[in-house]
């Protein structure tokens, strides 16, 4: 019934054509009006995001664990992959300012 109601709503139909799918569900779909469709969309979007993350992690593991580095322990591999999958960028300028240079006596 929700799908029929959505198809008959001309405003939402036009908006659907103009914006990206994720933005459409975030901004224009109300969970109070379309609870089943919104729950289905949440499952659908999270499925592909988690699959992408998993594939990305396996790709990084392939680069970390090569034939030359085949003796990595599970703990070391886990820590290396954790660092490789972080999205944090190092602030080199700030780190350099914190570093105290050794002065000659």
N, C-alpha and C positions, 0 to 999 in steps of 0.2 A: 504494500500500500504506500509505503514511503517513496519508493521508486516512481510510482505512478504520480504521486503528488509532486515530486521533484520535476518530472518531465512536463507536467502541466503548468509549472510556475515559469512564466515568460521572462521575468526579471533574472531569476537564477540561471535560466537557460542561456541568456545573453551573456551573463557574467562568466559562465562556464567556458564559453567560447573565447573570451577576452583574456583571462588570467591563467596562470599555471595551475595544475591540478592540486598541488599541495597548498598553494595560497588560497584556492577556492574552498577547500575543506577547512582551513584555519579561520578564514575571515567571514565566509558567507554561509557556511553550513552550521546550523544550530543543533547542538546535541539534544536540546529539549524537543525540537520539532522533528528531527531525523535521528533518533538514537541508534537504530540498527545500522543505518548507512554509515554513521560516524564511527561506530565501533568496528565495523568491517574495514573502513578506510584506515583506521589506526593500526589494525593487524596487518593490513596490506603494506603500508608504508614502513612499518618497523621490520617486517620480514626481509625486505630487500636491503635495508640499511645494515641489519646484522649480518646478512650474507656477504655484503660488500666488505664489512670490517673483517670477517673471518678470512675471506680470500686475500685481503690485503696483508693480514698477519702471516698467513702461510707463505706468501710471496717474500716477505721480509725474512722469514725463517730460512727460506731457500738460499738467500744471499748471505745470511750469517753463518749457516752451517754448511760449509763446503767441504770438499775432500781434504783440503789443507787444514781445516779446523774441525775434524771429525771427533776429536776427543773432548769436546765441550761437555761439562756436566749438565744435568738437567737444571740445576739451580743457576748456573752461569748463563745458560741459554735463556731461561726465563727472565733473568735480569737484563740481558742484552736486548731481548724482544720488547721488554717493558720500556726501555730507553728509546728503542727504535720507533715505537708506536706513539710516543708522546708528541703533542702538538705545541709544546712550549719552546719558544725561541730564546736562546741565550742573549742577554744584554751585555755584550762584550765591553762596551764603553763604561758601563756602570761597574763591571767587575774589575776593569783596569784602574778605575779611580779608587776602588777599595784596596787595591794591592799596594803595599808599602814597599817602595824601592829600597834596596840596600845601599846605604851611602858609605863611602870610604872613610876611614878613620884618620 
